[in-house]
Amino acid sequence: MESLKAAVDKEWDEMSEYFMRKTCLVFCPRIEAMLVAKGAILKNDIANGIPINQ
């Protein structure tokens, strides 16, 4: 497990800021779409009287 952690830490440290920014920019619209979809599901559940804390 320690060798895996060391490998992940090494790769993380070597990641360029450009790569991280580019990756975040690609994923932001996907995350926003998931939040919108989840919001619609919650709205429908509430309208149908389904408890949301299940």
VOGU-3710 file (C-alpha; in Angstrom, 3 decimals, decimal comma):
1> meslkaavdk> 0,000/0,000/0,000  2,859/2,370/0,763  4,341/1,869/-2,704  0,993/2,723/-4,290  0,714/5,867/-2,167  4,265/6,849/-3,099  3,523/6,340/-6,808  0,341/8,433/-6,620  2,138/11,181/-4,694  4,940/11,209/-7,273
11> ewdemseyfm> 2,529/11,497/-10,209  0,525/14,201/-8,432  3,668/16,229/-7,758  4,757/15,930/-11,393  1,413/17,059/-12,842  1,684/20,416/-14,524  -0,565/23,299/-13,555  -1,641/23,498/-17,207  -2,823/19,865/-17,143  -4,754/20,364/-13,893
21> rktclvfcpr> -6,461/23,522/-15,191  -7,347/21,860/-18,494  -8,762/18,815/-16,696  -10,872/20,960/-14,371  -12,233/22,971/-17,293  -13,307/19,767/-19,042  -15,033/18,320/-15,972  -16,840/21,468/-14,750  -19,650/21,272/-17,355  -20,119/17,566/-16,599
31> ieamlvakga> -20,419/18,189/-12,877  -22,837/21,070/-13,475  -24,986/18,817/-15,696  -25,070/16,136/-12,993  -26,130/18,701/-10,389  -28,921/19,962/-12,641  -30,105/16,399/-13,288  -29,965/15,503/-9,604  -31,887/18,679/-8,795  -34,634/17,661/-11,218
41> ilkndiangi> -34,796/14,211/-9,641  -35,083/15,709/-6,153  -37,762/18,135/-7,345  -39,786/15,231/-8,805  -39,328/13,144/-5,659  -40,539/15,983/-3,454  -43,513/16,627/-5,765  -44,418/12,933/-5,565  -44,130/12,881/-1,777  -41,065/10,622/-1,745
51> pinq> -38,832/11,229/1,291  -35,431/12,454/0,087  -33,449/11,121/3,055  -33,663/7,452/2,092
//
